[in-house]
């Protein structure tokens, strides 16, 4: 089930009605857990066995860590056994065939001919997201940042909460568990803030992302048929599409969670106006970026071990972040580009002897340079293989003989980003953290938002495209 399916409004309406009107107290949390199971099992009920195993192992391992207080070795064993189990699940379902094919290629290059069986398995939707949430919970318990949750249903609701289950944002246990316990009250401010986020997210997805996709997909499906300008235009369009698509899902998830009285963090903060790659990663897919920082980059040593090891840690973090997105070398390249760009930015800023140069590196110049790197990196992220990636890069540099077919979609790029800036200034008022102020919007604003919703519905394709991040 996805937010843009016709069945979802009916599902959501029933769940909300029972949650607020019929039930009270802890029964609401049990109802939410049941609704989350229905939501996730809608694709395939067998997927519930997988997420159930992740939930059970996380709950038991956290209790074992708690009970072995003072036994550091025992805590480490419990932690690594649980993380090993979760990563092995991710490895089997997401990476087995990739590593198998890579190993076969390497052995072939060395003169050995091997052919191992291929596992015909379907990638469970959202597995990367809820496994990362489970790992963060275990590490936080190990670090004593929060106590182990004794109740299995609480851990299950944290990992399986359906608004953000399949594509994030990645939620931290320390912020979610207190919200489970807190008494909730249905207010006009809660309804309004949830509606605002959901409607804007729906506009992003329905009116923008899904209407850009038909221009992008044919080009990347047959790179050789298209002109150089078309390849460049398709790259620009994809960078716009993936932002609208993923930011749209995140906002819809935030809105649905708000209707149940939960706050989950925003995931985007106007990333395409970032003056550097460092700032970009503080604004793009923020929940993943902060997860990688706290649970990978800092444990590797962060920037505490000298310049060279800092660059090493950045590269490792971003390459693994790229691999998290997909089991293909193109995603490794995407991560390596971002890791190199982050390292280069640190080198430049560290060696700018005249601090007057630092502001000059930001501003409009910094935004333009950041956009060039980001959109160049979108090529391997979207292209089917390395050969297509090289062709698009060559087209961008005028080093490729162009195909015959032409498209004109550059017009989607600048107006799209301007619209993002305008809408994001409104979204910022949501303050999706628990300090959200009461919200009263002028009638003119709501009328305008209603008009945009009507336009989005009118432009919504008869067959909507799946959210891009569902594949991760």
C-alpha positions in Angstrom: 0.0 0.0 0.0 1.3 3.4 -0.9 0.0 6.9 0.0 -1.1 7.6 -3.6 -3.2 4.4 -4.0 -6.9 4.8 -4.1 -7.3 2.4 -1.1 -5.1 4.4 1.2 -7.6 7.2 2.0 -10.1 4.6 3.0 -7.5 2.7 5.1 -6.3 5.9 6.8 -9.9 7.1 7.5 -10.8 3.9 9.2 -7.6 3.8 11.3 -8.0 7.5 12.3 -11.6 7.1 13.3 -11.0 4.0 15.5 -7.9 5.6 16.9 -9.5 8.9 18.0 -13.2 8.0 18.5 -13.4 4.4 19.6 -10.2 3.7 21.6 -8.4 5.2 24.6 -5.1 4.9 26.3 -2.8 2.0 25.4 -5.4 0.5 23.1 -4.5 3.2 20.6 -0.9 2.0 20.4 -2.1 -1.6 19.9 -4.4 -0.4 17.1 -1.6 1.5 15.4 0.6 -1.6 15.5 -2.2 -3.7 13.9 -2.7 -1.0 11.3 1.0 -1.0 10.6 1.0 -4.8 10.1 -1.9 -4.5 7.6 -0.2 -1.6 5.8 3.1 -3.5 5.4 1.5 -6.9 4.8 -0.6 -5.4 2.0 2.3 -6.1 -0.5 2.9 -9.6 0.8 1.9 -11.1 4.1 5.2 -13.1 4.2 7.1 -9.8 4.7 5.7 -9.6 8.2 7.8 -12.6 9.1 11.0 -10.7 8.2 10.1 -7.5 10.0 8.8 -9.6 12.9 12.2 -11.3 13.2 14.0 -7.9 13.2 11.7 -6.6 15.9 12.1 -9.7 18.1 15.9 -9.8 17.8 16.1 -6.1 18.6 13.9 -6.4 21.7 15.7 -9.4 23.1 19.2 -8.1 22.4 18.4 -4.8 24.0 17.2 -6.6 27.2 20.3 -8.7 27.2 22.5 -5.6 26.9 20.6 -4.1 29.8 20.8 -7.2 32.0 24.6 -7.5 31.5 25.3 -4.2 33.1 29.0 -4.1 34.1 29.8 -7.0 31.7 31.2 -5.0 28.7 32.2 -8.1 26.8 28.8 -9.7 27.2 27.1 -6.5 26.1 29.3 -6.4 23.0 28.6 -10.0 22.1 24.8 -9.3 22.4 25.1 -6.1 20.3 27.2 -7.6 17.5 25.2 -10.8 17.3 22.0 -8.8 16.9 23.5 -6.3 14.4 25.1 -9.3 12.6 21.7 -10.9 12.2 20.1 -7.7 10.9 22.9 -7.0 8.5 22.9 -10.6 7.3 19.1 -10.3 6.5 19.9 -7.1 4.6 22.8 -8.8 2.9 20.8 -11.9 1.7 17.8 -10.0 0.4 19.6 -6.9 -1.0 23.3 -7.7 -1.7 23.7 -11.5 -2.3 23.4 -11.4 -6.0 25.5 -8.2 -6.3 28.4 -9.7 -4.4 28.1 -13.0 -6.1 28.3 -11.3 -9.6 31.2 -9.1 -8.5 33.1 -12.1 -7.2 32.5 -14.1 -10.4 33.8 -11.1 -12.5 36.9 -10.8 -10.4 37.6 -14.6 -10.6 37.0 -14.5 -14.4 39.6 -11.7 -14.7 42.0 -13.8 -12.8 41.5 -16.7 -15.2 38.9 -18.7 -13.2 35.5 -19.5 -14.7 32.8 -20.0 -12.0 29.1 -19.8 -12.1 27.2 -19.8 -8.7 23.4 -20.0 -8.4 21.3 -16.8 -8.4 18.8 -16.3 -5.6 15.5 -15.4 -7.1 14.3 -13.2 -4.2 12.4 -9.9 -4.2 13.8 -7.0 -2.2 11.4 -6.4 0.8 10.1 -2.9 0.6 11.6 -0.6 3.2 14.1 -3.2 4.6 17.0 -0.7 4.6 15.0 1.9 6.6 13.6 -0.3 9.4 16.9 -2.2 9.8 18.7 1.1 10.3 16.2 2.1 12.9 16.7 -1.2 14.7 20.4 -0.8 14.7 20.3 2.7 16.0 18.1 1.5 18.9 20.5 -1.2 19.9 23.5 1.1 19.7 21.8 3.8 21.8 21.0 1.2 24.4 24.6 0.0 24.4 25.8 3.5 24.7 23.4 4.1 27.6 21.7 6.9 25.7 18.4 5.4 26.5 17.1 2.4 28.6 16.1 -0.8 27.0 12.4 -1.0 26.3 10.9 -3.9 28.2 7.6 -4.1 26.3 7.8 -5.9 22.9 4.8 -4.0 21.6 6.6 -0.7 22.1 9.7 -1.8 20.1 7.4 -3.2 17.4 5.6 0.1 17.0 8.8 2.0 16.9 10.2 -0.1 14.1 7.0 -0.8 12.2 5.1 2.6 12.5 3.5 2.7 9.1 3.7 6.4 8.1 7.5 6.2 7.8 8.0 2.5 7.6 8.9 2.0 4.0 10.8 5.1 3.0 11.6 7.0 6.2 12.4 9.5 7.7 14.6 7.3 9.9 13.4 8.0 13.5 15.4 7.7 16.6 14.1 5.6 19.5 15.0 8.3 22.0 12.4 10.7 20.4 9.8 8.1 19.6 9.4 6.1 22.8 8.4 9.1 24.9 5.7 9.9 22.3 4.2 6.4 22.7 3.7 7.0 26.4 2.4 10.6 26.1 -1.3 11.2 26.3 -2.6 12.6 23.0 -5.4 15.0 22.2 -7.0 15.7 18.9 -6.8 19.5 18.3 -7.4 21.8 15.4 -3.7 22.6 15.4 -2.8 19.0 15.0 -5.2 18.5 12.2 -4.1 21.6 10.4 -0.3 20.9 10.7 -0.8 17.3 9.5 -3.0 18.4 6.6 -0.5 21.1 5.6 2.4 18.7 5.4 0.4 15.9 3.7 -1.1 18.2 1.0 2.2 19.8 0.1 3.8 16.4 0.0 1.0 15.2 -2.3 1.5 18.2 -4.6 5.2 17.4 -4.8 4.5 13.8 -5.7 1.3 14.0 -7.8 1.7 17.3 -9.6 5.5 17.4 -10.0 7.4 14.2 -9.6 5.0 11.9 -11.4 4.7 14.3 -14.3 8.4 14.7 -14.7 9.1 10.9 -14.6 7.6 10.3 -18.2 10.3 12.6 -19.6 13.1 11.1 -17.7 12.5 7.3 -17.9 12.5 6.9 -21.7 15.8 8.8 -22.0 17.7 6.7 -19.4 16.1 3.5 -20.8 17.7 4.0 -24.2 20.7 6.4 -23.8 22.0 5.8 -27.3 18.9 7.2 -29.0 18.9 10.6 -27.6 20.8 13.8 -28.3 23.4 15.3 -26.0 21.1 18.1 -25.0 18.4 15.6 -24.2 20.7 13.7 -21.9 21.6 16.8 -20.0 18.0 17.9 -19.8 17.0 14.4 -18.5 19.7 14.6 -15.8 18.5 18.0 -14.7 14.9 16.7 -14.7 15.8 13.6 -12.7 17.5 15.7 -10.0 14.3 17.7 -9.7 12.1 14.6 -9.9 13.9 12.7 -7.1 13.7 15.7 -4.8 10.0 16.2 -5.3 9.4 12.5 -5.0 11.3 11.8 -1.9 10.6 15.1 -0.2 6.9 14.6 -1.1 6.9 11.1 0.6 8.7 12.5 3.7 6.2 15.3 4.0 3.2 13.0 3.6 4.7 10.7 6.2 5.1 13.6 8.6 1.5 14.7 8.0 0.1 11.2 8.6 2.1 10.8 11.8 0.9 14.2 13.0 -2.7 13.1 12.6 -1.9 10.4 15.2 -0.2 12.8 17.5 3.4 11.8 16.6 6.2 14.1 15.5 8.8 12.7 13.2 11.7 14.8 11.9 11.7 16.6 8.6 14.0 15.1 6.0 14.8 18.0 3.7 15.6 21.6 4.2 15.9 23.3 0.8 19.1 21.3 -0.2 19.5 22.7 -3.7 20.3 26.1 -2.2 23.3 24.7 -0.3 26.5 26.7 -0.6 28.7 23.6 -0.1 28.6 19.8 -0.2 28.9 19.8 3.6 25.8 22.0 3.9 24.0 19.9 1.3 24.3 16.8 3.4 22.9 18.7 6.4 19.8 19.4 4.3 19.4 16.3 2.0 17.8 13.1 3.4 18.7 14.5 6.8 17.7 11.5 8.8 20.0 9.2 6.8 22.8 11.8 6.8 22.7 12.2 10.6 22.4 8.4 11.0 25.6 7.9 9.0 27.3 10.6 11.0 26.3 9.2 14.4 26.6 5.5 13.8 29.3 5.2 11.2 31.4 8.3 10.7 32.0 9.2 14.3 32.6 5.5 15.4 35.3 5.4 12.6 37.0 8.3 14.3 35.2 11.2 12.6 37.6 14.2 12.3 39.5 13.4 15.6 42.4 11.4 14.1 44.0 13.9 11.7 43.3 15.1 8.2 44.1 11.9 6.3 42.0 9.7 8.4 39.2 12.2 8.3 39.1 12.0 4.5 39.3 8.2 4.8 36.3 8.2 7.2 34.3 10.5 4.8 35.0 8.2 1.9 34.1 5.0 3.8 30.9 6.6 5.1 29.7 7.9 1.8 30.7 4.8 -0.2 28.7 2.7 2.2 25.9 5.2 2.1 25.9 4.8 -1.7 25.9 1.0 -1.3 23.0 1.4 1.1 20.9 2.9 -1.7 21.4 0.0 -4.0 23.3 -3.1 -4.8 25.2 -1.9 -7.9 28.6 -0.3 -8.6 26.8 2.8 -9.9 25.7 3.5 -6.3 29.2 3.0 -5.1 30.4 5.6 -7.6 27.7 8.0 -6.5 28.8 7.6 -2.9 32.5 8.0 -3.9 31.8 11.3 -5.7 30.1 12.7 -2.6 32.8 11.4 -0.3 35.5 13.0 -2.5 33.5 16.3 -2.7 33.1 16.4 1.1 36.9 15.8 1.5 37.8 18.4 -1.1 35.6 21.0 0.7 37.3 20.3 4.0 40.8 20.6 2.3 39.9 23.9 0.7 38.4 25.4 3.8 41.3 24.1 5.9 43.9 25.6 3.6 42.3 29.0 3.1 44.9 31.0 4.9 43.2 34.3 4.2 39.8 33.9 5.9 38.4 36.5 3.6 38.4 33.8 1.0 36.0 31.6 2.9 32.9 33.7 2.3 33.8 34.0 -1.3 33.7 30.2 -1.6 30.1 30.3 -0.5 27.2 32.4 -1.8 26.2 32.1 -5.4 29.5 30.6 -6.5 29.3 27.9 -3.8 25.7 27.1 -4.7 26.5 26.7 -8.4 29.5 24.5 -7.8 27.5 22.3 -5.3 24.7 21.9 -7.9 27.2 20.9 -10.6 28.6 18.1 -8.3 25.2 17.0 -7.1 23.7 16.8 -10.5 26.7 15.1 -12.0 26.5 12.5 -9.3 22.8 11.9 -10.1 23.9 10.4 -13.4 25.3 7.1 -11.9 22.5 7.1 -9.4 19.9 7.0 -12.2 21.7 5.3 -15.1 21.3 1.6 -15.7 25.1 0.8 -15.8 28.5 2.3 -16.0 28.5 2.5 -19.8 25.4 4.7 -19.7 26.9 6.8 -16.9 30.0 7.6 -19.0 27.8 8.4 -22.1 25.8 11.0 -20.2 28.9 12.5 -18.7 30.5 12.7 -22.1 27.3 14.3 -23.5 27.5 16.9 -20.7 31.0 17.8 -21.8 30.3 17.7 -25.5 32.5 14.6 -26.1 29.8 12.4 -27.5 28.1 12.1 -30.8 24.5 12.8 -30.2 21.5 10.7 -31.1 18.6 11.9 -33.1 15.7 12.1 -30.7 15.1 15.4 -28.9 13.2 16.4 -25.8 12.7 19.8 -24.3 12.4 19.5 -20.5 14.9 22.0 -19.2 11.9 24.2 -18.5 11.0 21.9 -15.6 14.3 22.6 -13.8 14.4 26.3 -12.7 10.7 26.8 -12.2 10.6 23.6 -10.2 13.3 24.7 -7.8 11.7 28.1 -7.4 8.5 26.4 -6.4 10.4 24.3 -4.0 11.9 27.4 -2.3 8.5 28.9 -2.0 6.8 25.9 -0.6 9.7 25.0 1.7 9.4 28.4 3.4 5.9 27.4 4.4 6.9 23.9 5.4 9.5 25.3 7.8 6.7 26.7 9.9 5.6 23.2 10.7 8.5 22.6 13.0 7.9 18.9 13.0 9.7 18.5 16.4 7.7 18.5 19.6 8.0 22.3 20.1 5.6 23.0 17.3 3.5 26.1 18.0 -0.2 26.2 17.6 -1.1 26.8 14.0 -3.8 29.1 12.7 -3.6 29.7 8.9 -5.4 32.6 7.1 -8.3 31.5 5.1 -6.6 32.8 1.9 -3.6 30.5 2.5 -5.9 27.5 2.9 -7.9 28.4 -0.2 -4.6 28.6 -2.2 -3.5 25.3 -0.8 -6.9 23.8 -1.7 -6.5 25.1 -5.3 -3.0 23.6 -5.5 -4.5 20.3 -4.3 -7.1 20.4 -7.0 -4.5 21.1 -9.6 -2.4 18.2 -8.3 -5.4 15.9 -8.5 -6.1 17.0 -12.1 -2.5 16.5 -13.1 -2.1 13.2 -11.2 -1.4 10.4 -13.8 -3.9 7.7 -14.1 -1.1 5.3 -13.3 1.1 6.8 -10.6 4.8 6.0 -10.5 6.0 4.3 -7.3 8.0 6.4 -4.9 11.7 6.3 -6.0 13.0 5.4 -2.5 10.8 2.3 -2.2 13.5 0.4 -4.1 15.9 1.1 -1.2 
